[in-house]
Amino acid sequence: MEQEKALQDLLTEVRNLEDIIQKMMDHASIPMDLLREGGYKTYAILENILNLENGIAVQMHTRLKKQMDDLEQLANLTQKYHVLTNEMKLDFLSAKEEPEKVHPEPAAQVEPKEAAPEPEIQPANEPDTHVTEPEPDKQPAEEEKESGAAKPNRSLQDVLEKQSLSDFKKAFSLNDRFRFRRDLFHGDEELMNQVIADLNQTVSLQEALAYINTHLAWNLKDESAADFVKLLEKRYL
C-alpha cells in the first residue's frame, strides 16, 4: 500500500515537471523562476525514486530473512525426522532380534536321551549254558526280570522325563517358550518366569489349575493355554 502511494506521488511530480518544461518551451528565453522550479521538481522526483528504491530493498531484505528462517526451520524438522527414523529402525531391529536373546538355555528334552548310561544291560557275561536248557522251566519271577531287562531304556527315559519336569521351565521347547510369552503373558518375560516359579511350588495338578484360574484367568479353550496346561499335566503324572 505504501509503495502504491509512493508511485502515485512520483507520477504527480513527473507531471508537474512536464508542465514546467512545457512552459519553458513557450518562452523564447527561459525565465529563471521556471528554471529554478524545474530544478526543485527534478530533485524531488530523484528523492522520491531513491526513497522508493530503499523501500523495495527493505521489503526484499524482509522477504529474504523470512525465507532463511523458513529454511532453517525446515532443516530442524528434517534433522528431527532423521533422528526419529533411526530410533524406529533400532527399535525394529531390537524387536526382530529379541526372540533369539530370550532363549539362552538349550533344549532340555534332548539331554535325557543321551544321559541313559545303561540302555541295554544284558547278563552277557554269564555262562551261556542256559541257552540249551528248556525254557518252560522258567519261573514267573525270572520272566518278569527278563522282561524288565528287555525294556530298561523306556522306563529310564520316563524317569528322566519326570525328573526334568520337576523344573517346569525345562518342559518348554524354544518355540513353546516364545509362543507362551507372546500369547499368554503379553511379551512379559519376568511375569512368565514368576508364574513358572510359583507352579514349581505346587504339589498337585488341582493346585496348579487353581493358581492359573485365580492369578491368570486364561481361556483354557485357547490353543496356547491348552498346550501350556498339557505340559503342566505331564509334571504330575
C-alpha positions as a Markdown table, in Angstrom:
| # | Residue | x | y | z |
|---|---|---|---|---|
| 1 | Met | 0.0 | 0.0 | 0.0 |
| 2 | Glu | 2.8 | 2.4 | 0.8 |
| 3 | Gln | 4.6 | 1.5 | -2.4 |
| 4 | Glu | 1.5 | 2.3 | -4.4 |
| 5 | Lys | 1.2 | 5.7 | -2.7 |
| 6 | Ala | 4.9 | 6.5 | -3.4 |
| 7 | Leu | 4.4 | 5.7 | -7.1 |
| 8 | Gln | 1.3 | 7.9 | -7.2 |
| 9 | Asp | 3.3 | 10.8 | -5.7 |
| 10 | Leu | 6.1 | 10.2 | -8.1 |
| 11 | Leu | 3.8 | 10.3 | -11.0 |
| 12 | Thr | 2.3 | 13.6 | -9.8 |
| 13 | Glu | 5.8 | 15.1 | -9.5 |
| 14 | Val | 6.7 | 13.9 | -13.0 |
| 15 | Arg | 3.5 | 15.5 | -14.4 |
| 16 | Asn | 4.3 | 18.8 | -12.6 |
| 17 | Leu | 7.8 | 18.8 | -14.1 |
| 18 | Glu | 6.3 | 18.1 | -17.5 |
| 19 | Asp | 4.1 | 21.2 | -17.1 |
| 20 | Ile | 7.1 | 23.3 | -16.1 |
| 21 | Ile | 9.1 | 22.1 | -19.1 |
| 22 | Gln | 6.1 | 22.9 | -21.4 |
| 23 | Lys | 6.0 | 26.4 | -20.0 |
| 24 | Met | 9.7 | 26.8 | -20.7 |
| 25 | Met | 9.2 | 25.8 | -24.3 |
| 26 | Asp | 6.6 | 28.5 | -24.7 |
| 27 | His | 9.2 | 31.3 | -23.9 |
| 28 | Ala | 11.9 | 32.3 | -26.2 |
| 29 | Ser | 14.1 | 32.8 | -23.2 |
| 30 | Ile | 13.7 | 30.5 | -20.2 |
| 31 | Pro | 12.7 | 32.5 | -17.2 |
| 32 | Met | 14.9 | 31.9 | -14.1 |
| 33 | Asp | 11.9 | 31.2 | -11.9 |
| 34 | Leu | 10.7 | 28.4 | -14.2 |
| 35 | Leu | 14.3 | 27.0 | -14.4 |
| 36 | Arg | 14.6 | 27.1 | -10.6 |
| 37 | Glu | 11.1 | 25.5 | -10.1 |
| 38 | Gly | 12.0 | 22.8 | -12.7 |
| 39 | Gly | 15.3 | 22.1 | -10.7 |
| 40 | Tyr | 13.3 | 21.7 | -7.5 |
| 41 | Lys | 10.8 | 19.3 | -9.1 |
| 42 | Thr | 13.6 | 17.3 | -10.6 |
| 43 | Tyr | 15.3 | 17.0 | -7.3 |
| 44 | Ala | 12.0 | 16.0 | -5.6 |
| 45 | Ile | 11.5 | 13.3 | -8.3 |
| 46 | Leu | 15.0 | 11.9 | -7.7 |
| 47 | Glu | 14.5 | 11.9 | -4.0 |
| 48 | Asn | 11.1 | 10.0 | -4.4 |
| 49 | Ile | 12.8 | 7.4 | -6.6 |
| 50 | Leu | 15.6 | 7.0 | -4.0 |
| 51 | Asn | 13.0 | 6.5 | -1.2 |
| 52 | Leu | 11.1 | 4.1 | -3.4 |
| 53 | Glu | 14.3 | 2.1 | -4.1 |
| 54 | Asn | 15.1 | 2.0 | -0.4 |
| 55 | Gly | 11.6 | 0.7 | 0.4 |
| 56 | Ile | 11.9 | -2.0 | -2.1 |
| 57 | Ala | 15.3 | -3.0 | -0.7 |
| 58 | Val | 13.8 | -3.2 | 2.8 |
| 59 | Gln | 11.0 | -5.4 | 1.6 |
| 60 | Met | 13.4 | -7.7 | -0.3 |
| 61 | His | 15.5 | -8.0 | 2.8 |
| 62 | Thr | 12.5 | -8.8 | 4.9 |
| 63 | Arg | 11.3 | -11.5 | 2.5 |
| 64 | Leu | 14.8 | -12.9 | 2.3 |
| 65 | Lys | 15.1 | -13.1 | 6.0 |
| 66 | Lys | 11.7 | -14.9 | 6.3 |
| 67 | Gln | 12.8 | -17.4 | 3.6 |
| 68 | Met | 16.0 | -18.1 | 5.5 |
| 69 | Asp | 14.0 | -18.6 | 8.7 |
| 70 | Asp | 11.7 | -21.0 | 6.9 |
| 71 | Leu | 14.7 | -22.9 | 5.5 |
| 72 | Glu | 16.3 | -23.1 | 9.0 |
| 73 | Gln | 13.0 | -24.4 | 10.5 |
| 74 | Leu | 12.7 | -26.9 | 7.6 |
| 75 | Ala | 16.3 | -28.1 | 8.3 |
| 76 | Asn | 15.5 | -28.6 | 12.0 |
| 77 | Leu | 12.4 | -30.6 | 11.2 |
| 78 | Thr | 14.4 | -32.7 | 8.7 |
| 79 | Gln | 17.0 | -33.4 | 11.4 |
| 80 | Lys | 14.3 | -34.4 | 13.9 |
| 81 | Tyr | 12.8 | -36.7 | 11.2 |
| 82 | His | 16.1 | -38.4 | 10.6 |
| 83 | Val | 16.6 | -38.9 | 14.4 |
| 84 | Leu | 13.1 | -40.4 | 14.8 |
| 85 | Thr | 13.7 | -42.6 | 11.8 |
| 86 | Asn | 16.9 | -44.0 | 13.2 |
| 87 | Glu | 15.3 | -44.6 | 16.6 |
| 88 | Met | 12.4 | -46.5 | 15.0 |
| 89 | Lys | 14.9 | -48.5 | 12.9 |
| 90 | Leu | 16.8 | -49.5 | 16.1 |
| 91 | Asp | 13.6 | -50.4 | 17.9 |
| 92 | Phe | 12.5 | -52.6 | 14.9 |
| 93 | Leu | 15.9 | -54.4 | 14.8 |
| 94 | Ser | 15.8 | -55.0 | 18.6 |
| 95 | Ala | 12.3 | -56.4 | 18.4 |
| 96 | Lys | 13.3 | -58.6 | 15.5 |
| 97 | Glu | 16.3 | -60.0 | 17.3 |
| 98 | Glu | 14.5 | -60.3 | 20.7 |
| 99 | Pro | 13.3 | -64.0 | 20.2 |
| 100 | Glu | 16.9 | -65.1 | 19.9 |
| 101 | Lys | 18.0 | -63.3 | 23.0 |
| 102 | Val | 15.4 | -64.6 | 25.4 |
| 103 | His | 16.1 | -68.2 | 24.8 |
| 104 | Pro | 19.7 | -68.8 | 26.1 |
| 105 | Glu | 19.2 | -72.3 | 27.5 |
| 106 | Pro | 19.4 | -75.3 | 25.1 |
| 107 | Ala | 16.5 | -77.7 | 24.6 |
| 108 | Ala | 16.1 | -79.7 | 27.7 |
| 109 | Gln | 14.3 | -82.7 | 26.1 |
| 110 | Val | 17.3 | -83.9 | 24.2 |
| 111 | Glu | 19.6 | -84.4 | 27.1 |
| 112 | Pro | 17.8 | -87.2 | 29.0 |
| 113 | Lys | 18.1 | -89.5 | 25.9 |
| 114 | Glu | 21.9 | -89.1 | 26.0 |
| 115 | Ala | 22.1 | -89.4 | 29.7 |
| 116 | Ala | 20.9 | -93.0 | 29.8 |
| 117 | Pro | 24.1 | -94.9 | 31.0 |
| 118 | Glu | 22.7 | -98.4 | 30.8 |
| 119 | Pro | 20.2 | -98.7 | 28.0 |
| 120 | Glu | 20.8 | -102.3 | 27.1 |
| 121 | Ile | 22.4 | -104.0 | 30.1 |
| 122 | Gln | 22.2 | -107.8 | 29.4 |
| 123 | Pro | 23.6 | -110.6 | 31.5 |
| 124 | Ala | 26.0 | -111.3 | 28.7 |
| 125 | Asn | 29.0 | -112.3 | 30.9 |
| 126 | Glu | 27.2 | -115.3 | 32.5 |
| 127 | Pro | 27.9 | -118.7 | 31.2 |
| 128 | Asp | 25.9 | -119.5 | 28.0 |
| 129 | Thr | 24.7 | -122.9 | 29.3 |
| 130 | His | 21.1 | -121.6 | 29.9 |
| 131 | Val | 20.6 | -121.5 | 26.1 |
| 132 | Thr | 20.4 | -125.2 | 25.8 |
| 133 | Glu | 18.1 | -125.6 | 28.8 |
| 134 | Pro | 14.4 | -125.9 | 28.2 |
| 135 | Glu | 12.6 | -122.6 | 28.6 |
| 136 | Pro | 9.3 | -124.0 | 30.1 |
| 137 | Asp | 11.1 | -124.4 | 33.5 |
| 138 | Lys | 11.4 | -120.6 | 33.9 |
| 139 | Gln | 9.7 | -119.1 | 36.9 |
| 140 | Pro | 7.3 | -116.1 | 36.6 |
| 141 | Ala | 9.7 | -114.0 | 38.7 |
| 142 | Glu | 12.5 | -114.8 | 36.3 |
| 143 | Glu | 10.3 | -113.9 | 33.3 |
| 144 | Glu | 9.5 | -110.5 | 34.9 |
| 145 | Lys | 13.2 | -109.8 | 35.4 |
| 146 | Glu | 13.9 | -110.7 | 31.8 |
| 147 | Ser | 11.0 | -108.5 | 30.5 |
| 148 | Gly | 12.2 | -105.7 | 32.7 |
| 149 | Ala | 15.8 | -106.1 | 31.4 |
| 150 | Ala | 14.5 | -106.1 | 27.8 |
| 151 | Lys | 12.9 | -102.6 | 28.2 |
| 152 | Pro | 15.1 | -100.6 | 30.5 |
| 153 | Asn | 15.5 | -97.8 | 28.0 |
| 154 | Arg | 11.8 | -96.9 | 28.1 |
| 155 | Ser | 11.4 | -96.9 | 31.8 |
| 156 | Leu | 14.6 | -94.9 | 32.4 |
| 157 | Gln | 13.5 | -92.3 | 29.8 |
| 158 | Asp | 10.2 | -91.9 | 31.7 |
| 159 | Val | 12.0 | -91.4 | 35.0 |
| 160 | Leu | 14.4 | -88.9 | 33.5 |
| 161 | Glu | 11.5 | -87.0 | 31.8 |
| 162 | Lys | 9.7 | -87.0 | 35.1 |
| 163 | Gln | 12.8 | -85.5 | 36.8 |
| 164 | Ser | 13.2 | -82.9 | 34.1 |
| 165 | Leu | 9.5 | -81.8 | 34.6 |
| 166 | Ser | 10.2 | -81.2 | 38.3 |
| 167 | Asp | 11.5 | -77.8 | 37.0 |
| 168 | Phe | 8.5 | -76.8 | 34.8 |
| 169 | Lys | 10.7 | -74.3 | 32.9 |
| 170 | Lys | 12.6 | -77.2 | 31.3 |
| 171 | Ala | 9.4 | -78.7 | 29.9 |
| 172 | Phe | 9.3 | -75.9 | 27.3 |
| 173 | Ser | 11.0 | -76.0 | 23.9 |
| 174 | Leu | 12.4 | -72.8 | 22.4 |
| 175 | Asn | 9.3 | -72.4 | 20.3 |
| 176 | Asp | 6.9 | -73.1 | 23.2 |
| 177 | Arg | 8.7 | -70.5 | 25.4 |
| 178 | Phe | 8.5 | -67.8 | 22.8 |
| 179 | Arg | 4.8 | -68.6 | 21.9 |
| 180 | Phe | 3.7 | -68.7 | 25.6 |
| 181 | Arg | 5.5 | -65.5 | 26.4 |
| 182 | Arg | 3.8 | -63.8 | 23.4 |
| 183 | Asp | 0.3 | -65.2 | 23.6 |
| 184 | Leu | -0.2 | -65.8 | 27.4 |
| 185 | Phe | 2.0 | -63.2 | 29.1 |
| 186 | His | 1.8 | -60.4 | 26.5 |
| 187 | Gly | 5.6 | -60.4 | 26.0 |
| 188 | Asp | 6.4 | -60.1 | 29.7 |
| 189 | Glu | 9.4 | -62.4 | 30.3 |
| 190 | Glu | 9.6 | -61.5 | 34.0 |
| 191 | Leu | 5.9 | -62.4 | 34.6 |
| 192 | Met | 6.2 | -65.7 | 32.8 |
| 193 | Asn | 9.3 | -66.7 | 34.9 |
| 194 | Gln | 7.5 | -65.7 | 38.1 |
| 195 | Val | 4.4 | -67.9 | 37.2 |
| 196 | Ile | 6.7 | -70.9 | 36.3 |
| 197 | Ala | 8.5 | -70.5 | 39.7 |
| 198 | Asp | 5.1 | -70.4 | 41.5 |
| 199 | Leu | 3.9 | -73.5 | 39.6 |
| 200 | Asn | 7.0 | -75.3 | 40.6 |
| 201 | Gln | 5.9 | -74.9 | 44.2 |
| 202 | Thr | 2.5 | -76.6 | 43.7 |
| 203 | Val | 2.2 | -80.3 | 44.7 |
| 204 | Ser | -0.8 | -81.3 | 42.6 |
| 205 | Leu | -2.5 | -80.6 | 39.3 |
| 206 | Gln | -5.6 | -79.3 | 41.1 |
| 207 | Glu | -3.5 | -76.8 | 43.0 |
| 208 | Ala | -1.7 | -75.7 | 39.8 |
| 209 | Leu | -5.0 | -75.2 | 37.9 |
| 210 | Ala | -6.5 | -73.3 | 40.8 |
| 211 | Tyr | -3.4 | -71.0 | 40.7 |
| 212 | Ile | -4.0 | -70.4 | 37.0 |
| 213 | Asn | -7.7 | -69.6 | 37.4 |
| 214 | Thr | -7.0 | -67.3 | 40.3 |
| 215 | His | -4.0 | -65.3 | 39.1 |
| 216 | Leu | -4.2 | -65.5 | 35.3 |
| 217 | Ala | -7.8 | -66.2 | 34.3 |
| 218 | Trp | -6.9 | -67.8 | 31.0 |
| 219 | Asn | -9.4 | -69.1 | 28.5 |
| 220 | Leu | -8.4 | -72.7 | 28.5 |
| 221 | Lys | -10.0 | -73.3 | 25.1 |
| 222 | Asp | -7.3 | -71.1 | 23.6 |
| 223 | Glu | -4.7 | -73.2 | 21.8 |
| 224 | Ser | -1.7 | -71.7 | 23.6 |
| 225 | Ala | -3.4 | -72.0 | 27.0 |
| 226 | Ala | -4.4 | -75.6 | 26.3 |
| 227 | Asp | -0.9 | -76.6 | 25.3 |
| 228 | Phe | 0.5 | -74.9 | 28.4 |
| 229 | Val | -1.9 | -77.0 | 30.6 |
| 230 | Lys | -1.0 | -80.2 | 28.7 |
| 231 | Leu | 2.7 | -79.7 | 29.6 |
| 232 | Leu | 1.7 | -78.9 | 33.2 |
| 233 | Glu | -0.3 | -82.2 | 33.4 |
| 234 | Lys | 2.8 | -84.2 | 32.5 |
| 235 | Arg | 4.5 | -82.9 | 35.5 |
| 236 | Tyr | 2.0 | -84.6 | 37.8 |
| 237 | Leu | 1.7 | -87.9 | 36.0 |
